[in-house]
């Protein structure tokens, strides 16, 4: 089986690549990224392809993959709030254009990483996959629209899909320069002697999941029925406020963080609690990484 990963050099993509190298030696893995760097230490079944989604050119290797992990996203909720057109120009249109190009190939399934924190809108109650969606940021609107297009491609071209609505990921090797990753930002700033600015009073509620848990579940997707489509909230049991997270970090590393509170941003969703029952019921042997353990591993990777 040929597996393609679009965005292979990113936080999720690199973790997923390492997962496959360790656990799935029988597949042929194709890595696509505009920042791809060939690693000669990787097994021979790993293929490298330099690829930019916004460049209009055919890449024949994409026509050969059976399953495509679509991990590319150019932007974050904050930047989309100020530049909404970019979400459609840089994300939605390139996605539709690409799938329209490779639909005649061997592609049987697309695995798409959506956003649990932005497509549902505000809620203090736990939100399941069938809950109503009220995305208010262009980022969330574009993610949800992409999900609808996946359903369209399923009906029209018989390309099935798995959509993983992922909560806030943290863990080793996450880059915080784009403005994502609260836990990594808090830890990295602390290690570097910097304070972290919290927008609002710290009551903002989020779900946090460790990167290893994310890639483990994503990696299991290739064993699922190629003809079936599914949507799953990929989230942990940890629906916590920012202030709760600060407390857990300080307790775990036995040090106090430097925190400065500032004015709330309109682009931030103040409350979102995720229901992960479908995830756990579908993977009864899967054990989520405890928050304090994940935080400690992240801290050790940064110091």
Order of alpha helices (4+ residues) and beta strands (2+ residues): beta-alpha-beta-beta-beta-alpha-alpha-beta-beta-alpha-beta-beta-alpha-beta-beta-alpha-beta-beta-alpha-beta-beta-alpha-alpha
